Amino acid sequence: MADNGEAGSRGLWRGAGCRGLASMSSLADAGTLSGKVTVVTGASRGAGRGIAATLGAARATVYVTGRSVKGQSTTENLPGTIEETAEIVAACGGIGIPVRCDHTVDSDVEELFGRVRREQGRIDLLVNNAWGGYERHDHQKFSAPFYEQPLCHWEGMFTAGVRAALIASRFAAPLMLSQRQGLIINITAWDRDKFLVNVFYDVAKGAINRMTYGMARELRPHNIAAIALAPGFMRTERVARAFESVGNKNYFNFTESPEYVGRAVVALAADQKIMDKSGRVLAVGDIADEYAFTDIDGRRIPAFRMPDQD
């Protein structure tokens, strides 16, 4: 499933870099999103970095937010900082602007969008990717029953996940209202409303999906779309570390790159009929089929599917 806000793709960037992004077909042709102002939250690493870089390849201006900055300790000592991501955005052809922001602190978020207003006067796309739900998390206990789950997971998933997306959208929306257009994408996990194994996780992701629906209803009269976007099992640094810790070297065969969800974001942001999709939960694999793009290794990975449940 998605590991969006707090994981990395260092090895992937060494191998593919912007060369892999540049080959994603017309979606990333120079100028696809030229002049568009975007904010990607939780973009120090992982899905956020992949999304930011792919937006850079489409020539967007990308505000890269997160807590990990150069010269200081990073989240759980994972590699990646907002400055490094901004440099990747620039190397890919866009404009990368790093902004330290703790998305659990409302004043940080308000200042972020105040800065966007001062510097750009607009925002075209907000990608809510920040997610603290995997911090201090033991992946081997993910499927434990709710009565055995550490209570700190609720705080991480809701305060640093659901609420973070809501507050960022709250401050971004007025900028979009003034221009009567915009797109909010909330990164989520979803498989046709199946139970997502962990009660805390399932409720948090369900809340994001329902929040997206509510936002879409209220924003539709203003020509602003809101979509929940669900990647599959992503090849992030956290995921790689977990598999390699148990000697599994085959995870490349069944995981997506963080750039795959980035390509879905670019496709949606470039769609002139995006309002037709507003309020829906969409899977990256299905978006890849509709807009005819592949992952950076040339595979078109199907939408994530869970085993049948009782």
Secondary structure, 3 states (H helix, E strand, C coil): CCCCCCCCCHHHHHHCHHHHHHCCCHHHCCCCCCCCEEEECCCCCHHHHHHHHHHHHCCCEEEEEECCCCCCCCHHHCCCCHHHHHHHHHHCCCEEEEEECCCCCHHHHHHHHHHHHHHHCCCCEEEECCCCCCCCCCHHHCCCCHHHCCCHHHHHHHHHHHHHHHHHHHHHHHHHHHHCCEEEEEECCCCCCCCCCCHHHHHHHHHHHHHHHHHHHHHHHHCEEEEEEECCCECCHHHHHHHHHCCCCCHHHCCECHHHHHHHHHHHHHCCCHHHHCCCEEEHHHHHHHHCCCCCCCCCCCCCCCCCCC
